[in-house]
Amino acid sequence: MSRILSISQPFPRFSVPAVVSLEQGKEFITLNNDSIKGKWSVFFFWPLDFTFVCPTEIAEFNKAIKQFHDRDCELYGASTDSQYVHLAWRKHHEDLKNLEIAMLADNKKELSEALGILHPVEKVPFRATFIVDPEGIIRWVSVNDLSVGRNVKEVIRVLDALQTDELCPCNWEKGQATLN
């Protein structure tokens, strides 16, 4: 298994199709490093479409999208399924029909491989989350095993802490004092 990219490393070069709409003729765009330049980004990967834990996470990130946008941060969800599988899943899963999150289709597995997040046997992404700063540098990484969903509130808490550019103690939350 390759090593997981970590903090202070540049987010890998990528160019992938993404599902951004259910409107016919406007379903797909291509996203790449230029798409994320100059703003905070959160990339969260899930193992497979049409599974059980994954839609709970995607729906929870979508519920929190305003909180991310209020922090000048874009959300990007990804798996190694194709954009066509993503579109079918969105059309047929009630919790995914009104997504405001781009669903990246890393079906060539190039981005997942570059990030080092493919399960060594299953060859699907772990539940990995990356916070990337406006310069394209990874500032936070969290990786869960295939069966364990992540905590969206914790992603927001860490984003808040990173954006203070100050020392934040254990369990720090936005509005609390930072360390001098």
Secondary structure, 3 states (H helix, E strand, C coil): CCCCCCCCCECCCCEEEEECCCCCCCCEEEEEHHHHCCCEEEEEECCCCCCCHHHHHHHHHHHCHHHHHHCCEEEEEEECCCHHHHHHHHHHCHHHCCCCCEEEECCCCHHHHHHCCECCCCCCECEEEEEECCCCEEEEEEEECCCCCCCHHHHHHHHHHHHHCCECCCCCCCCCCCEC
